Amino acid sequence: MPEFRQNLATKEWVIVATERAKRPQDFQKKGEAPPFLPPHKPNCPFCIGNEEQTPPAVFTITRDGRWGVRVVPNKFAALKPDLATTRTNVGKFLQAKGFGVAEVIIETPEHHKTIATLSEGKVEDVLQAYQHRYLEISKVDKVNLITIFRNFGVRAGTSLEHPHSQLIATPIVPPHVRDPFRQAMLHYDEHGSCVYCDMVAEELRQGERIVLESEHFVALCPFAARTPFETRVYPKAHKASYGSISEDERGDLAGLLRAVMGKLRTGLGNPDYNYIIRSSPIGDENVHYLHW
């Protein structure tokens, strides 16, 4: 049974899930990813025709008579929605059962595609699936934080090469997420403005680290980047929650995201990467100090 365990010193929560040892290892390799992938693999559980190898879809977008995006429960989930959230003591340590929701967003039936090589319309379909599941799961009692992320490549933590993202919803907002929110609140108390709005405005004013700018969004390498090629995408208008984007904004984001990922793919030779959609905790969708 999965569970959360708290580090007594840092107060950070980790997920311990022995079930994850059952993850498919079919595509785990050492070294570089192969330069060529076929559009279909008969043994890939995410390829079209192999739908019975995954749990039934909870959301589907259909294009041209076949599915274009499928969202399925994670077959090897680290969290389970039927568990309690009660904290219990193990001596001086604290633990809780592994309540949560874990889903996989299968982005396309085409095995060889990525966000950088999908059409803009198909990228928007992926973003629509993100938003739909975000809004639906935000209604689940006891869920406090929803994180959508994409791992690409073995070094980034992926175990299946077919293009997919993941969603994890938890009852806990961990310190490494909560602490920046707290700093943003302090900034708002002191200056009366959103720190992220202020940061975006300053980056646009300086104009030195802007990767791409669209009508509603800006992609930039932050002034105090923590890793090489770290790239942030922010809405220009103040919004705390990814769930609140409009249809026009979603279409705009699709074009910008595809272009940014294409730049990374071309400039760095299709590198392994992680991207994360960091949104406000559930219930904080309209606060003035957070910016997704």
Backbone torsions as a table, in degrees:
resi	resn	phi	psi	omega
1	MET	NA	130.0	179.1
2	PRO	-68.9	154.2	178.1
3	GLU	-153.5	157.5	170.5
4	PHE	-91.9	140.6	173.1
5	ARG	-129.6	136.7	-176.8
6	GLN	-100.1	132.3	173.0
7	ASN	-73.0	120.1	-174.4
8	LEU	-61.8	-33.6	-176.0
9	ALA	-81.1	-44.7	-174.0
10	THR	-98.2	-12.8	-175.2
11	LYS	66.9	9.8	176.7
12	GLU	-73.9	140.1	177.0
13	TRP	-99.6	138.0	174.0
14	VAL	-122.1	154.8	177.1
15	ILE	-99.0	124.0	174.6
16	VAL	-107.8	115.5	-175.6
17	ALA	-139.9	99.4	180.0
18	THR	-64.7	-22.8	179.4
19	GLU	-61.8	-25.5	-177.9
20	ARG	-67.4	-14.4	175.7
21	ALA	-65.0	-15.4	-179.0
22	LYS	-88.7	5.3	-178.0
23	ARG	-60.0	146.3	178.6
24	PRO	-64.8	136.9	-178.8
25	GLN	-109.6	11.1	-171.9
26	ASP	-51.8	-39.1	-169.8
27	PHE	-110.1	8.1	-179.8
28	GLN	-76.3	125.1	-179.3
29	LYS	-140.2	159.0	172.8
30	LYS	-96.2	152.8	178.8
31	GLY	87.2	-161.7	-173.6
32	GLU	-75.4	152.3	174.9
33	ALA	-69.9	151.4	179.1
34	PRO	-62.9	145.8	-176.6
35	PRO	-72.4	-18.9	-176.8
36	PHE	-130.4	134.2	173.7
37	LEU	-124.0	140.6	178.1
38	PRO	-75.9	159.3	178.3
39	PRO	-70.5	-15.9	-179.7
40	HIS	-149.3	139.2	174.6
41	LYS	-124.8	123.5	-176.7
42	PRO	-59.5	-29.5	-176.2
43	ASN	-98.1	10.1	-179.9
44	CYS	-89.8	123.8	-177.7
45	PRO	-68.0	-15.6	-179.5
46	PHE	-97.3	-7.1	-179.9
47	CYS	-76.4	152.8	-179.3
48	ILE	-60.7	139.1	-176.0
49	GLY	96.7	-14.0	-179.5
50	ASN	-112.1	25.4	-174.8
51	GLU	-59.2	-27.9	-178.7
52	GLU	-70.4	-11.1	179.5
53	GLN	-83.4	-7.1	176.4
54	THR	-115.6	161.9	170.4
55	PRO	-60.5	158.7	179.4
56	PRO	-57.0	143.9	-177.7
57	ALA	-67.3	141.3	173.9
58	VAL	-97.9	-12.6	177.8
59	PHE	-160.3	138.3	-178.8
60	THR	-141.2	140.1	168.9
61	ILE	-113.5	126.3	-176.5
62	THR	-103.5	136.2	176.0
63	ARG	-133.9	131.5	174.9
64	ASP	53.1	38.4	174.7
65	GLY	82.5	4.4	176.2
66	ARG	-141.5	162.9	-176.5
67	TRP	-68.6	143.1	176.1
68	GLY	-107.7	-33.4	175.2
69	VAL	-138.5	134.9	174.2
70	ARG	-126.0	136.0	174.0
71	VAL	-114.0	125.5	-177.2
72	VAL	-130.8	151.4	171.2
73	PRO	-59.5	143.2	178.9
74	ASN	-68.5	117.9	-177.5
75	LYS	-63.7	-27.1	-178.9
76	PHE	-118.1	49.1	-171.8
77	ALA	-65.1	140.8	173.5
78	ALA	-81.4	-13.9	-177.6
79	LEU	-132.9	156.0	-178.2
80	LYS	-132.8	137.8	-174.5
81	PRO	-78.7	-5.7	-175.6
82	ASP	-104.1	16.6	-179.3
83	LEU	-103.9	158.7	178.3
84	ALA	-79.6	166.6	179.3
85	THR	-111.4	8.7	-176.4
86	THR	-63.1	131.7	175.2
87	ARG	-82.4	140.7	176.8
88	THR	-133.9	154.3	179.5
89	ASN	-93.9	138.8	170.0
90	VAL	-119.3	88.3	-168.7
91	GLY	64.5	-124.3	178.4
92	LYS	-88.4	-5.3	-178.1
93	PHE	-90.6	160.9	-178.3
94	LEU	-121.3	137.9	177.4
95	GLN	-142.2	164.1	175.0
96	ALA	-147.5	150.6	176.8
97	LYS	-64.0	156.6	-170.4
98	GLY	-83.4	59.5	175.6
99	PHE	-69.0	140.8	174.5
100	GLY	163.4	179.8	178.8
101	VAL	-124.3	133.4	178.1
102	ALA	-132.8	123.2	-178.3
103	GLU	-132.3	158.5	176.9
104	VAL	-117.1	129.0	175.5
105	ILE	-99.8	104.7	177.1
106	ILE	-82.0	111.0	-163.3
107	GLU	-77.8	-21.9	-176.4
108	THR	-165.9	151.8	172.8
109	PRO	-73.8	-11.5	-176.3
110	GLU	-85.3	117.1	-171.5
111	HIS	-65.9	-28.6	-169.9
112	HIS	-96.8	2.1	-175.3
113	LYS	-88.5	165.2	171.4
114	THR	-139.0	175.6	175.6
115	ILE	-57.4	-33.5	-178.6
116	ALA	-72.4	-24.4	-173.9
117	THR	-112.4	-6.1	171.7
118	LEU	-71.0	157.7	173.6
119	SER	-68.8	159.8	-179.2
120	GLU	-60.1	-38.8	178.9
121	GLY	-63.5	-37.3	179.7
122	LYS	-73.9	-32.1	173.2
123	VAL	-64.3	-39.9	177.6
124	GLU	-63.4	-35.4	175.4
125	ASP	-59.5	-41.8	178.5
126	VAL	-62.2	-45.4	179.6
127	LEU	-64.9	-34.7	176.5
128	GLN	-65.4	-41.3	177.4
129	ALA	-62.9	-42.4	175.2
130	TYR	-54.0	-51.2	-174.2
131	GLN	-66.0	-42.9	-179.0
132	HIS	-60.6	-47.7	-178.6
133	ARG	-69.7	-35.1	176.5
134	TYR	-58.8	-47.9	-177.7
135	LEU	-68.9	-38.5	-179.9
136	GLU	-67.0	-44.9	-175.9
137	ILE	-73.9	-24.8	177.2
138	SER	-63.9	-16.7	178.1
139	LYS	-83.1	-10.9	-177.1
140	VAL	-73.3	126.6	179.2
141	ASP	-60.4	139.2	176.2
142	LYS	84.2	-8.1	174.7
143	VAL	-80.4	127.8	-179.8
144	ASN	-116.0	-21.4	-177.5
145	LEU	-144.8	132.2	176.3
146	ILE	-119.0	125.0	-179.4
147	THR	-120.8	127.2	174.8
148	ILE	-110.1	132.2	-177.1
149	PHE	-147.7	160.7	179.4
150	ARG	-134.2	123.9	173.7
151	ASN	-106.1	130.2	-179.9
152	PHE	-126.1	116.2	178.8
153	GLY	98.1	153.0	-176.4
154	VAL	-60.1	-41.9	-177.7
155	ARG	-69.4	-16.4	176.6
156	ALA	-92.0	-4.4	174.0
157	GLY	105.5	7.9	-179.1
158	THR	-83.8	148.8	177.4
159	SER	-116.1	-8.1	175.8
160	LEU	-130.6	131.4	-173.6
161	GLU	-83.2	-15.6	177.6
162	HIS	-60.9	136.1	-174.7
163	PRO	-60.2	121.4	-179.9
164	HIS	-157.8	155.0	171.7
165	SER	-119.4	173.4	179.5
166	GLN	-134.0	154.4	174.9
167	LEU	-126.6	132.2	174.9
168	ILE	-129.5	128.6	177.7
169	ALA	-117.5	129.8	-174.9
170	THR	-130.4	159.4	175.0
171	PRO	-83.5	-5.0	-173.4
172	ILE	-116.5	134.4	169.5
173	VAL	-100.2	106.3	-172.2
174	PRO	-70.7	158.3	-177.0
175	PRO	-55.1	-38.1	-177.3
176	HIS	-68.8	-18.2	173.3
177	VAL	-93.6	-42.5	-176.7
178	ARG	-66.3	-38.3	-174.1
179	ASP	-61.0	-45.6	175.7
180	PRO	-62.3	-33.3	176.7
181	PHE	-63.7	-40.8	179.7
182	ARG	-64.6	-41.4	177.3
183	GLN	-63.8	-37.3	178.0
184	ALA	-65.1	-37.5	178.1
185	MET	-65.5	-42.2	178.8
186	LEU	-63.4	-40.4	177.8
187	HIS	-61.3	-42.8	-179.9
188	TYR	-65.1	-40.8	179.1
189	ASP	-62.2	-36.5	-176.4
190	GLU	-82.5	-40.8	-171.4
191	HIS	-111.0	-14.4	-179.6
192	GLY	73.9	22.6	-179.0
193	SER	-144.4	159.9	177.9
194	CYS	-75.3	128.1	-177.6
195	VAL	-63.9	-31.9	-179.0
196	TYR	-74.6	-38.0	173.0
197	CYS	-60.5	-43.4	179.5
198	ASP	-63.7	-41.4	-179.1
199	MET	-65.8	-44.8	178.6
200	VAL	-61.5	-42.9	179.5
201	ALA	-61.2	-40.7	179.9
202	GLU	-69.9	-39.9	177.6
203	GLU	-63.0	-41.6	177.8
204	LEU	-65.4	-38.0	178.6
205	ARG	-63.9	-45.2	-179.7
206	GLN	-73.0	-39.2	174.2
207	GLY	68.4	16.0	-175.2
208	GLU	-91.7	-24.2	-172.2
209	ARG	-122.8	20.7	-179.6
210	ILE	-80.3	123.4	177.5
211	VAL	-85.9	-45.4	-177.2
212	LEU	-162.4	144.9	178.2
213	GLU	-132.1	136.2	176.8
214	SER	-123.7	-170.9	-178.3
215	GLU	-62.3	-41.0	-173.1
216	HIS	-112.1	-11.3	-171.7
217	PHE	-136.2	160.9	172.0
218	VAL	-137.5	135.9	174.5
219	ALA	-108.3	131.2	-175.6
220	LEU	-147.7	157.4	168.8
221	CYS	-95.3	116.5	-171.7
222	PRO	-65.1	151.1	179.9
223	PHE	-53.6	-42.2	-179.8
224	ALA	-109.1	57.2	180.0
225	ALA	-61.6	142.1	-179.1
226	ARG	-92.2	-20.5	-179.2
227	THR	-139.1	156.7	175.3
228	PRO	-59.8	136.8	177.1
229	PHE	66.2	16.3	173.6
230	GLU	-58.6	130.8	-177.2
231	THR	-130.5	132.8	177.6
232	ARG	-115.0	142.8	174.2
233	VAL	-118.5	122.9	-179.5
234	TYR	-124.0	142.8	167.4
235	PRO	-69.9	141.6	178.8
236	LYS	-70.6	-37.3	176.7
237	ALA	-81.0	146.9	-178.4
238	HIS	-69.3	119.2	175.2
239	LYS	-146.9	132.0	-177.5
240	ALA	-87.6	-25.1	-171.2
241	SER	-122.8	134.2	173.9
242	TYR	-60.5	-31.4	-178.4
243	GLY	-62.8	-16.1	-174.5
244	SER	-95.1	4.2	-179.3
245	ILE	-67.0	146.8	179.4
246	SER	-86.1	170.7	178.3
247	GLU	-63.1	-41.2	178.0
248	ASP	-62.6	-43.1	179.5
249	GLU	-65.1	-37.6	-179.6
250	ARG	-64.3	-41.3	176.9
251	GLY	-65.0	-39.8	177.9
252	ASP	-64.2	-42.7	179.5
253	LEU	-63.9	-37.2	179.8
254	ALA	-58.3	-45.9	180.0
255	GLY	-65.1	-42.9	-179.1
256	LEU	-67.8	-44.1	-178.8
257	LEU	-63.5	-43.6	178.7
258	ARG	-60.8	-41.9	-179.2
259	ALA	-67.0	-42.9	-179.9
260	VAL	-64.1	-44.8	179.7
261	MET	-65.9	-32.3	175.9
262	GLY	-66.0	-37.9	177.6
263	LYS	-63.9	-43.2	178.2
264	LEU	-64.7	-41.7	-179.3
265	ARG	-62.5	-45.4	-177.9
266	THR	-73.7	-47.2	-174.0
267	GLY	-71.1	-30.3	-175.5
268	LEU	-113.5	9.0	176.3
269	GLY	70.3	46.5	176.5
270	ASN	57.8	60.1	-173.4
271	PRO	-76.5	158.9	168.1
272	ASP	-67.9	144.8	-178.9
273	TYR	-157.5	165.7	168.8
274	ASN	-124.2	138.7	163.8
275	TYR	-129.2	149.3	-173.9
276	ILE	-133.9	136.4	168.7
277	ILE	-95.3	111.0	-179.3
278	ARG	-100.1	111.8	-176.2
279	SER	-121.3	169.1	-178.6
280	SER	-65.4	154.0	171.4
281	PRO	-60.6	156.8	178.5
282	ILE	-62.6	132.3	-176.5
283	GLY	99.4	-15.6	-179.9
284	ASP	-109.5	25.0	-173.7
285	GLU	-64.9	-22.2	-174.5
286	ASN	-117.0	14.9	-179.0
287	VAL	-70.9	155.4	-175.6
288	HIS	-85.8	-9.6	-170.4
289	TYR	-107.7	-6.3	178.7
290	LEU	-108.7	153.7	-175.2
291	HIS	-146.3	118.5	-176.2
292	TRP	-72.2	NA	NA
